[in-house]
Amino acid sequence: MILIPISRRSLYICILFLLAAVHPAAAQKRLQLSLATGYQSEDFRWSIAGSVQGTDPNILSELKWKHLSGPSVGASIGWNFWKSFSLRSEFSNMFIVSGSVTDADYHGDNRTDRSYYGEFDAKKGSIFSWRTTLEYAFHLDKVALIPLAGFSLHQQSLHITDQSGSNPDLNSTYSARYLGGVIGLRAEVPLSDRFALEGGLLCDIVHYRGRANWNLISTFRHPLSFQDDANGYNLEGNLKLVYKFDKWTFFLSGNILHGKTGKGTDMLYLQNGQDVPTQFNEAVRDYIRGGIGASVALF
């Protein structure tokens, strides 16, 4: 290995150059409100094993929700409260109008020797997302970089029904909550005096809790039939094409998310008073959303 000596003067010049290139962003509008609407589609699945050791079999039961789709609405508010520091709170809610869910049980490992399979409707419910973050903006030449950290909450409220008429009384529910912290980075790149690109990458570190009411199974307790707990993450990327006009900003946006948990615990609650634990294998979700919106600088 060849070591190249660096003089103290050269080191000082490099540091001064970096300090000159990276500096706090110029003061922005103190309070901004944004509203958006769009369309979202999501896939979601989870499975459990036959024992707390993850065996007998390794996948006992698996549910898969596919193409949960519907219109979405969103809002955010940003407050530049001191110098380059800001608080941002944003939420979105998707109203499910289409989708399906399958339920499969197995006697053998790796989804072999299937003992049950059913396909049902999942055409109602909602998917909610909220984050509140502390952000600091600085410039690297013309590009604004905004690291952030804060809190996040995501929730899926899912229904299982049968509109074919075979099971008219079926109305089971599964509600999943992802609660934790978020870290990330946003970037703003000007394309011209009025157009810009804005993008972000966010990572939620969350605790996952799923709560189910399997309404047609008389041996399960109601309204809480079983509960799933695990730790996991969400990775979300977003991109906006922005047009600025006076105090107004109009944008086209796209979001993509992948979330996954590790192994956890599934606790089944029976009518006879027993609580039966087993291994929760994982929950996996993926969604894509496109939208349009506008924001205004209030002052």
N, C-alpha and C positions, 0 to 999 in steps of 0.2 A: 504494500500500500504506500502510495506517495503522498506525503503531507505537504501542502502548499502554505508557506508562512503568510499570515495576514498581519499587516502593520496595524498599530492602534489607530493611526490616523485614518486608514482605509475603513476600519470598523466603524469609527465615528461617522464617516461620510455615508456609509450604508444605512446606519441608524437614522441619520438626518433625512436621507432620501425617503425611507419608509414613513417617517413621521410627516413628511411633506405630502406624500401620496395618500395617506390615510388620515382623514380628519372628520370631525363630527359633521353630520349633515346640516345643511342650512335649516333654519327654523321653518316649520311648515304650519299649515292651518291647525289651530289648536283643537278643534273638534270636528270630526267627520262622521257622517252617517251614510251607510250603504244599504241598499235593498237589491235583492236578486231573485230570479225565478229560473227554473230549468227542468230537466228531466234526469232521473237517476235509475240505474239498474244494478242489482246486487245479487250475488250468490253467497250462500252461507251453509256450513255443515258442521256437525259435531258427532262424536261417537264415544261409547263407553266400552270397557272390557267386562269380562265375566267375574273378576275378582279384584281385590285391592292390590294384588301383585301384578295385575295386567295380563292375566292368563284365563284360560277356561271359558271362552276363547279370548284372543287378544282384541277382537272386535265382536262384541256381543250384539250391539244395536247401533245403528247409524241413521241419522236423519239428514237429508239434504234439501235445502230450499234453493230453487233455481229461478232465475229471471224475475226476482222481486222488483217490480218496476212501477214508476208513477211520477207525478209532478212533484217538484220540490220548491220550497221557498227558503230564503235565507236573509239574514240581516247582520250587520256588524256596526260597531261604534268604536272609534279611535280617539283617544284624548292625549294630545301632546302636552303633558303637564309640567315638564321642566326640561329646558334645553333640548337635548336629543333623546330624552326618555319619553316613552309613551306607554299607555295602557290600551289594550285592544280586547274587546269581547265580541265573539261572533258565534252564531248558531245557524243550523240548517235543519229542516224537517222534510222528510219525504213521505208522501201519502201513497201507500201501496194500493194499486188498483189491478195488478195482474201478477201471477206467479203460481208455482206449484211446489209441492213438497213430497218427498218419498221417505218411507220408513221401512228399513230392512233389518231383520234379525238373522243371526248365524249360529250354527252349532260348532263349526270348525274355524281354525285360525285363518287369518288373511282373507276374510269374506268368502269362505267355502262352506258348503252344506247349508245353504240358505233355508231357514225355517219359516220365514214370513216376509212378504213384500206387499206394500200398499202405496198407491199414489193418490194424493189428495190435492185440494185447492188451497191456495194461500193468497187470496185476492183481497185481503184487507189487513190493516195494521199500519204501522208507521216506523220510521227509522230516524232517530234524533241525534244531533251532534252539537256540542257546545265546547268552546275553549275560551279561557281568559288568560292573557299573557302580558308580561312586562317585556318591552322591547327597547333596543338602543340602536339608533341609526347612525351610520357613518359612511363617508364616501371614499371610494377607491377610484380616483379619476372621476369619470362621469357616472359610474355605477354606484348605486346606494346598496349597501349591505346591512341587513337588519337581523342580528341574532335575537333570539327570544326564548323565554321559559315561562311556564305557568301551569295551569290546571286544565284537565279535560274530562269530559263526560260524554259517552256515547251510549245509546240505548236502542235496542230492537224490540218492538212489540209485535209479535207474530201470531197468526191464527192458523189453525188447521181445520178445514171444513170439507164437506163432500157435497158438491152441487149436482152430482149425478143422480142423487136420490137413493143410493144404496145405504148410506148412513146419514139419514136426515138429522139425527140428534147430535152428530159429531160437531163439537165446538171447543176443541182443545186449544190451549195457548202456551206460548213459550216466550218469556221476556228475558233478554240478555242485557246486562249493564257492564260497561267498561269504565272504570273510574281510576284516575291517577294523575300523573304529571305529563307535561309535554315540553320538549325542547325542539328547536328548529332554527332555520335560517330562511329569510326572505331576501329577494334581490329585485331591484328596479333598474331597468336599462332603457334610457331614452333612445327612441328611433328618429325623432324629429322634434320640432317645437311642440307638437300636439300629441304625437303618438309615442307609446312606450310599451315595453313588455315587463310584466311583473310575474315572478315565479317564487315558489316556496317549496321547502321540503321539511315535513314535520314528523316527529316520532313521539307517539304516546307510549308511556310505560304504565301498564294498567293492571288492576285486579278485575278479573272476569267473574261475574255471578249470573248464572242462568236459573230461572225459576219456572216450573212447569205445572200446568193443571191438565192432566189427561182425563177429561170429563167422563168418558165412557168406561173406564176401567174401575169397577166397583171395589177392587181390593186395594186401590190406592186412596190415600187421603185427599181431601179437597178443602180449600182451593189450592193447597200446596202439595203436589204429588211427589216431586223430587227437586233437588237443588244441586247445581254444579258450581264448583269453585276452582279457579286456576289463575295463574299469572301469565301475562302476555304482553303484546305490543301491537300498535298500528303504525304503519308507514304510509304517509299521504304526500303526494306531490300535486301541485296545482300550477296553472299557467293562465295568465290574463293578457289579452290584447286591449290596451287602454287608449281612449281618446279623451283629451282634456280640453274643456271649453269654459273659460272663466272659472267660476267656483264649482262647476259641474264636471264630473268624470263619468264616461260611459264605457262599458267593457263587455267583452265576450270572455267566458271562463271555461276551464276544464279541470276536473279533479279526478284522481285515481287513488284508490286506497287498497292496501293489503294488510290484513290483520291475522294474527295467529297466537294461540296460547300454548303453553306447555302442558304437561300432565297435571292433573289435579284430582279432586274427589267428587264423586257423584253420591249423593245421599238420598235413598229411596224411603219414602214415608208410607207405611202400610196402615190399613184400617185396624188391624189387630194390635197396634201400638208399637210394632217393631220399626226400627230405623236400620236400613240395610245399606252399608257402604260398598262402593266398588270404585275402580279407577276411571276417572274421566280422562280420555285419551288426548283430545284436543278440540278446539273450535277454530275454524278458518273462515274468514270473510274476505270478499273482494267486491269493490264497487267502482263504477265509473259514472261521472255526472258532467253534463254540459249545461251551461246557463248563460244568461244575459242579465245585466244589471246597471245600476247607476249609483253614484255617490255624490254627496254635496258637502262642501265646507260650510259649516254653520257659523263659525267665527274663527 
